[in-house]
């Protein structure tokens, strides 16, 4: 882990453009990154938030905007999310980047510098985006450096007009991954081109001048195996060296403490960790929290600690449905306690704490009005505060035991954080029915004393005999989706 960051940071994602639009409505004036009121930064920098990811600050493409305003499929998605959508609400995709310069409408480079200064004054780091797989079709490099792009022939264009386009008489590929149709608003970069690798390192280093961490979009697409499988002979022969070790090695010559976060799918997290990323998306955990049971989670959490320390856990982000819609009620709170107290980083999403249910398409500049769930806000702020500093020392999954006539212990997940002395115990009932168990505690020296157990989330206090704890274990009885985050004194 790079120095200067917590080993298990909590990152808060903000969709910059609609967030600023909402602040403008709140304060009755235009708001840019450079003049966000201090009280707003105070509201964000609550205890337990280590970094803010300002998503979507770079200069967007006029060509991409034109497509977004005419594509009927996109228009339908806009109306579904924002029924009163207006022409001015459509501002183009932040992943259709024309230039890695902060958009002037968001405050430009000076506005970003001021935002970073405000966050730093509150002890919070700044994370920005990088999109390594593609750029806007009107990016200057499509004309100036066509060798950086996947190129085709006129025959490719005739056979697949949705997958190819022309710039300056050359046929270039639209960006895509191997499992979905091409994205019509972007041009595909060629990860095998040595010049492209050099310029990627240079651009990432420039971004690193402006922030403390970078989230790399769809990072697995640039690995040699995936890129060769996606593009075949169009990409040319694969280099001997992988893309990311070369690029990140050059970036860290200039920014040794820059934290790199990979959006990763297809079980490629370990590959990307070994190629130099500090944290990789834990999509597998997300899927299991959203649709599977405690046993599936237990198997997932049996992985080595080294691997788990390099994951970033989440319940929603700008690519996923809102947690309030997919994980309502008790299940969502149980899942939140889990991701906040497991090893690795945690990713939270602006609006998640207040219970937003509408996932906004990234092309839009305004959120729909939705009621605030104040109880959910209080719960998350309390959870953040409790989790802050909890994840230190040794982490261990704990065994649960039941009885012949009661096997509900299988619904309980339990783990402990501690050093040489008893520390914190987390128990989650990941089911919609009550569950009971005895939990074997990992600490010697429990016997011969009385212990006070305090649940840090709700303040409940339990007195327990140390001989019983050391012998038969801690008895737990949790309601459906119930949790304990307990300290021992």
C-alpha positions as CSV (number, residue, x, y, z in Angstrom):
1,X,0.0,0.0,0.0
2,X,1.3,3.4,-0.9
3,X,2.4,5.5,2.1
4,X,0.3,8.5,3.3
5,X,-3.0,6.7,2.8
6,X,-4.9,4.5,5.4
7,X,-4.5,0.8,4.7
8,X,-8.2,0.4,4.3
9,X,-9.5,3.8,3.0
10,X,-13.1,4.8,2.7
11,X,-13.7,6.6,-0.7
12,X,-16.8,8.7,-1.4
13,X,-17.8,9.0,-5.0
14,X,-19.4,12.3,-6.2
15,X,-20.9,12.7,-9.7
16,X,-19.5,16.1,-10.1
17,X,-21.7,17.8,-12.7
18,X,-25.2,17.0,-11.2
19,X,-23.8,17.5,-7.7
20,X,-22.8,21.1,-8.7
21,X,-26.2,21.6,-10.4
22,X,-27.9,20.6,-7.1
23,X,-25.7,22.9,-5.1
24,X,-26.6,25.7,-7.5
25,X,-30.3,25.1,-6.8
26,X,-29.7,24.9,-3.1
27,X,-27.7,28.2,-2.9
28,X,-29.5,30.1,-5.6
29,X,-26.4,30.7,-7.7
30,X,-24.1,28.9,-10.1
31,X,-21.6,26.8,-8.2
32,X,-18.3,25.5,-9.6
33,X,-15.6,23.3,-8.0
34,X,-13.8,26.5,-7.1
35,X,-16.5,28.1,-5.0
36,X,-18.3,25.2,-3.2
37,X,-19.4,26.6,0.1
38,X,-17.3,25.5,3.1
39,X,-20.3,24.1,4.8
40,X,-20.7,21.6,1.9
41,X,-17.2,20.4,2.2
42,X,-17.8,20.0,6.0
43,X,-20.9,17.9,5.2
44,X,-18.9,15.6,3.0
45,X,-15.8,15.3,5.1
46,X,-17.5,13.5,8.0
47,X,-15.5,11.1,10.2
48,X,-14.7,8.0,8.3
49,X,-14.4,9.5,4.8
50,X,-10.8,9.3,3.7
51,X,-11.0,10.4,0.1
52,X,-13.5,11.9,-2.3
53,X,-13.7,10.7,-5.9
54,X,-14.9,13.6,-8.1
55,X,-16.3,11.6,-11.0
56,X,-16.6,13.2,-14.4
57,X,-14.5,16.4,-14.3
58,X,-12.7,16.2,-17.6
59,X,-13.6,18.1,-20.8
60,X,-16.4,16.3,-22.7
61,X,-16.6,15.8,-26.4
62,X,-18.9,17.9,-28.6
63,X,-19.2,14.9,-30.9
64,X,-20.3,12.7,-28.0
65,X,-22.8,15.3,-26.9
66,X,-24.3,15.5,-30.4
67,X,-24.8,11.7,-30.4
68,X,-26.3,11.8,-26.9
69,X,-28.8,14.4,-27.9
70,X,-30.0,12.4,-31.0
71,X,-29.7,8.7,-30.0
72,X,-33.3,7.6,-29.2
73,X,-32.2,4.7,-27.0
74,X,-30.3,7.1,-24.8
75,X,-33.1,9.6,-24.9
76,X,-35.5,6.9,-23.5
77,X,-33.1,6.2,-20.6
78,X,-32.8,9.9,-19.9
79,X,-36.6,10.3,-19.7
80,X,-36.9,7.2,-17.5
81,X,-34.5,8.6,-15.0
82,X,-35.5,12.3,-15.3
83,X,-39.0,12.6,-16.6
84,X,-38.8,16.4,-17.0
85,X,-35.4,16.2,-18.8
86,X,-34.5,19.3,-20.7
87,X,-32.2,19.9,-23.6
88,X,-29.7,21.6,-21.3
89,X,-29.6,18.6,-18.9
90,X,-27.8,16.5,-21.5
91,X,-24.1,17.4,-21.3
92,X,-22.4,14.3,-22.8
93,X,-20.6,11.3,-21.2
94,X,-17.7,11.9,-18.8
95,X,-16.2,8.7,-20.3
96,X,-16.2,10.3,-23.8
97,X,-13.1,12.5,-22.9
98,X,-11.9,15.0,-25.5
99,X,-9.1,16.3,-23.3
100,X,-7.8,15.6,-19.8
101,X,-8.4,19.2,-18.6
102,X,-11.1,20.1,-16.1
103,X,-14.1,21.3,-18.0
104,X,-14.4,25.1,-17.8
105,X,-18.1,24.8,-16.9
106,X,-17.1,22.9,-13.7
107,X,-14.5,25.5,-12.8
108,X,-11.5,24.5,-14.9
109,X,-8.1,23.5,-13.4
110,X,-8.1,26.3,-10.9
111,X,-11.5,25.2,-9.6
112,X,-10.2,21.7,-9.1
113,X,-7.1,22.9,-7.3
114,X,-9.3,24.9,-4.9
115,X,-11.5,21.8,-4.3
116,X,-8.5,19.7,-3.6
117,X,-7.2,22.4,-1.2
118,X,-10.5,22.4,0.7
119,X,-10.5,18.6,1.0
120,X,-6.9,18.5,2.1
121,X,-7.6,21.1,4.8
122,X,-10.1,18.6,6.1
123,X,-7.8,15.6,5.9
124,X,-9.5,14.2,2.9
125,X,-7.7,13.0,-0.3
126,X,-8.9,13.5,-3.9
127,X,-9.4,10.8,-6.5
128,X,-10.0,11.5,-10.2
129,X,-10.8,9.3,-13.3
130,X,-8.7,8.0,-16.1
131,X,-10.2,6.1,-19.1
132,X,-7.4,4.1,-20.6
133,X,-9.4,2.1,-23.2
134,X,-10.8,4.9,-25.4
135,X,-11.1,8.6,-26.1
136,X,-13.7,10.8,-27.8
137,X,-13.9,10.4,-31.6
138,X,-13.0,14.1,-32.0
139,X,-10.0,13.8,-29.7
140,X,-7.1,15.6,-31.4
141,X,-5.0,12.4,-31.4
142,X,-7.4,10.6,-33.8
143,X,-6.0,12.8,-36.5
144,X,-2.5,13.5,-35.2
145,X,-1.6,10.1,-34.0
146,X,-3.7,7.4,-35.7
147,X,-1.1,4.8,-34.8
148,X,-2.3,5.0,-31.2
149,X,-5.7,3.6,-32.3
150,X,-7.0,0.2,-33.5
151,X,-7.2,0.6,-37.2
152,X,-9.2,-1.2,-39.8
153,X,-9.9,-1.3,-43.5
154,X,-12.7,-0.1,-45.7
155,X,-13.9,-3.6,-45.8
156,X,-14.2,-3.6,-42.0
157,X,-16.2,-0.4,-42.2
158,X,-18.6,-1.9,-44.9
159,X,-19.0,-5.1,-43.0
160,X,-19.6,-3.5,-39.6
161,X,-20.5,0.2,-39.9
162,X,-21.4,0.4,-36.2
163,X,-18.0,-0.8,-35.1
164,X,-15.8,1.5,-37.3
165,X,-15.6,5.1,-38.4
166,X,-13.3,7.3,-40.4
167,X,-11.0,10.2,-39.5
168,X,-8.8,11.9,-42.0
169,X,-9.2,9.0,-44.5
170,X,-8.3,6.3,-41.9
171,X,-10.7,3.7,-40.5
172,X,-10.6,3.6,-36.7
173,X,-12.5,1.3,-34.3
174,X,-15.1,2.4,-31.9
175,X,-14.3,1.3,-28.3
176,X,-15.7,-1.9,-26.9
177,X,-15.2,-4.8,-24.6
178,X,-15.3,-8.4,-25.8
179,X,-18.8,-9.1,-24.6
180,X,-20.9,-6.1,-25.8
181,X,-21.5,-4.1,-29.0
182,X,-19.2,-1.1,-29.6
183,X,-19.7,2.2,-27.9
184,X,-20.6,4.6,-30.7
185,X,-19.2,7.7,-29.0
186,X,-15.6,6.7,-28.5
187,X,-12.5,5.7,-30.4
188,X,-10.6,2.5,-29.4
189,X,-7.0,3.0,-28.3
190,X,-4.4,0.3,-29.1
191,X,-2.9,-1.0,-25.9
192,X,-0.2,-2.8,-27.8
193,X,1.3,0.4,-29.4
194,X,4.5,1.5,-27.7
195,X,3.7,5.1,-28.3
196,X,0.3,4.8,-26.8
197,X,1.8,3.2,-23.7
198,X,4.2,6.1,-23.3
199,X,1.6,8.8,-23.7
200,X,-0.7,6.9,-21.2
201,X,2.0,7.1,-18.6
202,X,2.5,10.8,-19.3
203,X,-1.2,11.6,-19.1
204,X,-1.6,9.6,-15.9
205,X,1.4,11.4,-14.3
206,X,-0.2,14.7,-15.2
207,X,-3.4,13.7,-13.6
208,X,-1.4,12.6,-10.6
209,X,-0.2,16.2,-10.3
210,X,-3.8,17.2,-9.5
211,X,-4.9,14.5,-7.1
212,X,-4.0,11.7,-4.6
213,X,-5.5,8.7,-6.4
214,X,-6.8,7.6,-9.8
215,X,-9.7,5.3,-10.6
216,X,-9.0,3.6,-13.9
217,X,-12.1,2.7,-16.0
218,X,-12.4,-0.9,-17.2
219,X,-8.7,-1.5,-16.4
220,X,-8.8,-5.2,-17.3
221,X,-9.4,-4.4,-21.0
222,X,-5.8,-3.4,-21.3
223,X,-4.2,-6.6,-20.2
224,X,-2.5,-8.4,-23.0
225,X,-4.8,-11.5,-22.9
226,X,-8.0,-9.6,-22.9
227,X,-6.9,-7.0,-25.5
228,X,-5.7,-9.7,-27.9
229,X,-8.9,-11.6,-27.5
230,X,-11.0,-8.5,-28.1
231,X,-9.1,-7.2,-31.2
232,X,-7.2,-10.1,-32.7
233,X,-5.1,-9.2,-35.7
234,X,-6.3,-5.6,-35.7
235,X,-4.2,-5.0,-32.6
236,X,-1.0,-6.5,-34.0
237,X,1.3,-8.8,-32.0
238,X,1.2,-8.6,-28.2
239,X,4.2,-7.0,-26.6
240,X,6.3,-9.1,-24.2
241,X,5.5,-6.7,-21.3
242,X,2.1,-6.2,-19.9
243,X,0.5,-2.7,-20.3
244,X,-0.1,-1.8,-16.6
245,X,3.3,-2.8,-15.1
246,X,5.0,-0.6,-17.7
247,X,2.6,2.3,-17.4
248,X,2.3,2.3,-13.6
249,X,6.0,1.9,-13.2
250,X,6.6,5.1,-15.1
251,X,3.9,7.0,-13.2
252,X,5.3,6.0,-9.8
253,X,8.7,7.4,-10.7
254,X,6.9,10.8,-10.4
255,X,4.2,9.9,-8.0
256,X,5.3,7.1,-5.7
257,X,2.3,7.6,-3.3
258,X,-0.4,7.9,-6.0
259,X,-3.1,5.3,-5.2
260,X,-4.4,3.4,-8.2
261,X,-7.9,1.9,-8.2
262,X,-8.9,-0.5,-11.0
263,X,-12.5,-1.0,-12.1
264,X,-12.2,-4.8,-12.6
265,X,-14.6,-7.5,-13.6
266,X,-14.4,-11.2,-14.8
267,X,-12.4,-12.3,-11.7
268,X,-9.4,-10.4,-12.8
269,X,-8.8,-8.6,-9.5
270,X,-5.8,-10.7,-8.5
271,X,-4.2,-10.2,-12.0
272,X,-4.5,-6.5,-11.7
273,X,-3.3,-6.4,-8.1
274,X,-0.1,-8.2,-9.3
275,X,0.2,-5.7,-12.2
276,X,0.4,-2.8,-9.8
277,X,-3.0,-1.6,-8.7
278,X,-3.6,-0.8,-5.0
279,X,-7.3,-1.7,-5.1
280,X,-9.6,-3.5,-7.5
281,X,-13.4,-3.5,-7.6
282,X,-14.9,-6.5,-5.7
283,X,-17.7,-7.0,-8.1
284,X,-18.1,-10.7,-6.9
285,X,-18.9,-9.6,-3.4
286,X,-21.4,-7.0,-4.7
287,X,-23.2,-9.7,-6.7
288,X,-23.3,-12.0,-3.7
289,X,-24.5,-9.3,-1.3
290,X,-27.3,-8.3,-3.8
291,X,-28.5,-11.8,-4.7
292,X,-26.9,-14.7,-2.7
293,X,-26.8,-16.0,0.9
294,X,-24.5,-16.1,3.8
295,X,-22.8,-19.3,2.7
296,X,-21.8,-17.8,-0.6
297,X,-20.4,-14.8,1.2
298,X,-18.5,-17.0,3.6
299,X,-16.8,-18.8,0.7
300,X,-15.8,-15.5,-0.9
301,X,-14.3,-14.2,2.4
302,X,-12.1,-17.3,2.8
303,X,-9.6,-15.7,0.4
304,X,-6.1,-14.8,1.7
305,X,-5.8,-11.5,3.5
306,X,-3.2,-10.2,1.0
307,X,-5.9,-10.5,-1.7
308,X,-8.7,-9.0,0.4
309,X,-6.6,-6.0,1.4
310,X,-6.4,-5.1,-2.3
311,X,-10.1,-5.0,-2.9
312,X,-12.5,-2.1,-2.8
313,X,-16.0,-3.1,-1.7
314,X,-19.2,-1.3,-2.7
315,X,-23.0,-1.6,-2.8
316,X,-23.5,0.9,-5.5
317,X,-21.6,3.3,-7.8
318,X,-22.5,5.2,-11.0
319,X,-22.6,2.0,-13.0
320,X,-24.8,0.0,-10.7
321,X,-28.4,0.4,-9.6
322,X,-29.0,2.4,-6.4
323,X,-28.7,0.3,-3.2
324,X,-32.0,1.6,-1.9
325,X,-33.7,0.0,-4.9
326,X,-31.7,-3.3,-5.0
327,X,-30.9,-3.8,-1.3
328,X,-33.9,-2.2,0.5
329,X,-34.5,-2.3,4.2
330,X,-32.6,-4.6,6.5
331,X,-30.6,-6.4,3.8
332,X,-29.1,-3.1,2.7
333,X,-28.0,-2.2,6.2
334,X,-26.6,-5.6,6.9
335,X,-24.6,-5.4,3.6
336,X,-23.4,-1.9,4.5
337,X,-22.1,-3.1,7.9
338,X,-20.3,-5.9,6.1
339,X,-18.5,-3.8,3.5
340,X,-17.6,-1.2,6.1
341,X,-15.9,-3.7,8.5
342,X,-14.1,-6.1,6.1
343,X,-10.5,-5.8,5.0
344,X,-9.8,-3.6,2.0
345,X,-11.1,-0.3,0.9
346,X,-14.8,0.8,0.8
347,X,-16.5,2.8,-1.9
348,X,-19.6,4.8,-1.0
349,X,-21.7,6.8,-3.6
350,X,-23.2,10.2,-3.2
351,X,-26.9,9.7,-2.5
352,X,-26.5,6.3,-1.1
353,X,-26.7,7.5,2.4
354,X,-29.9,9.5,1.8
355,X,-31.7,6.6,0.1
356,X,-31.7,7.8,-3.6
357,X,-33.4,5.2,-5.8
358,X,-32.7,6.6,-9.3
359,X,-29.5,5.7,-11.1
360,X,-28.7,8.7,-13.2
361,X,-27.3,8.2,-16.7
362,X,-23.8,9.7,-16.8
363,X,-24.8,12.0,-19.7
364,X,-27.1,14.1,-17.5
365,X,-26.4,17.2,-15.4
366,X,-29.3,17.1,-13.0
367,X,-30.6,14.6,-10.4
368,X,-34.4,14.1,-10.0
369,X,-35.9,15.3,-6.8
370,X,-36.1,12.5,-4.3
371,X,-36.9,12.5,-0.6
372,X,-34.1,12.2,2.0
373,X,-34.3,9.3,4.4
374,X,-32.9,11.0,7.5
375,X,-32.8,7.7,9.5
376,X,-30.7,6.1,6.7
377,X,-28.3,9.1,6.7
378,X,-27.9,8.8,10.5
379,X,-27.2,5.1,10.2
380,X,-24.5,5.5,7.6
381,X,-22.8,8.4,9.4
382,X,-22.7,6.3,12.5
383,X,-21.4,3.3,10.6
384,X,-18.6,5.4,9.0
385,X,-17.6,6.7,12.4
386,X,-17.5,3.3,13.9
387,X,-15.6,1.7,11.0
388,X,-13.0,4.5,11.1
389,X,-10.0,3.0,12.8
390,X,-11.7,-0.4,13.3
391,X,-9.9,-2.2,10.5
392,X,-6.4,-2.4,12.1
393,X,-4.3,-5.4,13.2
394,X,-5.2,-9.0,12.6
395,X,-8.5,-9.9,10.8
396,X,-10.0,-13.3,11.2
397,X,-13.2,-15.0,10.1
398,X,-14.8,-16.8,13.0
399,X,-16.6,-20.1,13.3
400,X,-20.2,-20.2,14.4
401,X,-21.8,-23.3,16.0
402,X,-25.4,-24.3,16.3
403,X,-27.3,-27.1,17.9
404,X,-28.8,-30.3,16.4
405,X,-32.3,-28.8,16.4
406,X,-31.2,-25.3,15.4
407,X,-28.9,-24.7,12.4
408,X,-29.7,-21.0,12.0
409,X,-26.0,-20.3,12.8
410,X,-25.3,-20.9,9.1
411,X,-27.0,-17.5,8.4
412,X,-24.5,-15.7,10.6
413,X,-21.2,-14.2,9.4
414,X,-18.7,-13.3,12.0
415,X,-15.2,-11.8,12.0
416,X,-12.8,-10.1,14.5
417,X,-10.2,-7.3,14.4
418,X,-7.6,-7.3,17.1
419,X,-4.0,-7.0,18.1
420,X,-2.6,-8.8,21.2
421,X,-5.7,-8.0,23.2
422,X,-9.5,-8.5,22.5
423,X,-10.6,-5.9,20.0
424,X,-13.8,-5.8,17.9
425,X,-16.3,-8.4,16.9
426,X,-18.6,-8.1,13.9
427,X,-21.6,-10.4,13.5
428,X,-24.1,-10.1,10.6
429,X,-27.3,-12.1,10.2
430,X,-27.5,-12.2,6.4
431,X,-31.0,-13.7,6.3
432,X,-34.6,-12.7,6.7
433,X,-35.2,-14.9,9.8
434,X,-33.8,-14.9,13.4
435,X,-30.5,-16.7,13.9
436,X,-28.7,-18.0,17.0
437,X,-25.1,-19.3,17.4
438,X,-22.2,-19.7,19.7
439,X,-19.1,-18.0,18.3
440,X,-15.6,-19.1,19.1
441,X,-13.5,-16.1,20.0
442,X,-9.9,-15.8,19.0
443,X,-8.4,-14.3,22.1
444,X,-6.5,-16.0,24.9
445,X,-6.9,-14.6,28.3
446,X,-10.7,-14.2,28.4
447,X,-11.1,-16.6,31.3
448,X,-11.1,-15.3,34.9
449,X,-12.5,-11.9,34.1
450,X,-15.8,-10.2,33.5
451,X,-16.2,-8.5,30.2
452,X,-18.4,-5.6,29.0
453,X,-19.4,-5.8,25.4
454,X,-20.6,-2.6,23.8
455,X,-22.4,-2.5,20.4
456,X,-20.9,0.6,18.7
457,X,-23.9,1.0,16.4
458,X,-26.8,1.1,18.8
459,X,-25.1,1.5,22.2
460,X,-26.4,-1.7,23.7
461,X,-24.2,-3.1,26.6
462,X,-23.8,-6.7,27.5
463,X,-22.1,-8.2,30.6
464,X,-20.4,-11.6,30.0
465,X,-18.4,-14.0,32.1
466,X,-14.9,-14.7,30.7
467,X,-15.0,-18.3,31.7
468,X,-18.1,-18.9,29.5
469,X,-16.6,-16.9,26.6
470,X,-13.4,-18.9,26.7
471,X,-15.2,-22.2,27.1
472,X,-18.4,-22.4,25.1
473,X,-18.0,-19.1,23.2
474,X,-20.2,-16.0,22.9
475,X,-23.9,-16.7,22.5
476,X,-25.5,-14.6,19.8
477,X,-29.2,-14.1,19.0
478,X,-29.9,-11.7,16.1
479,X,-33.1,-10.6,14.5
480,X,-33.5,-10.8,10.6
481,X,-30.7,-8.8,9.0
482,X,-29.5,-7.9,12.4
483,X,-25.9,-6.9,13.2
484,X,-23.5,-6.4,16.1
485,X,-20.2,-4.4,16.0
486,X,-19.0,-5.0,19.5
487,X,-16.0,-3.9,21.4
488,X,-14.7,-5.9,24.5
489,X,-13.6,-4.2,27.7
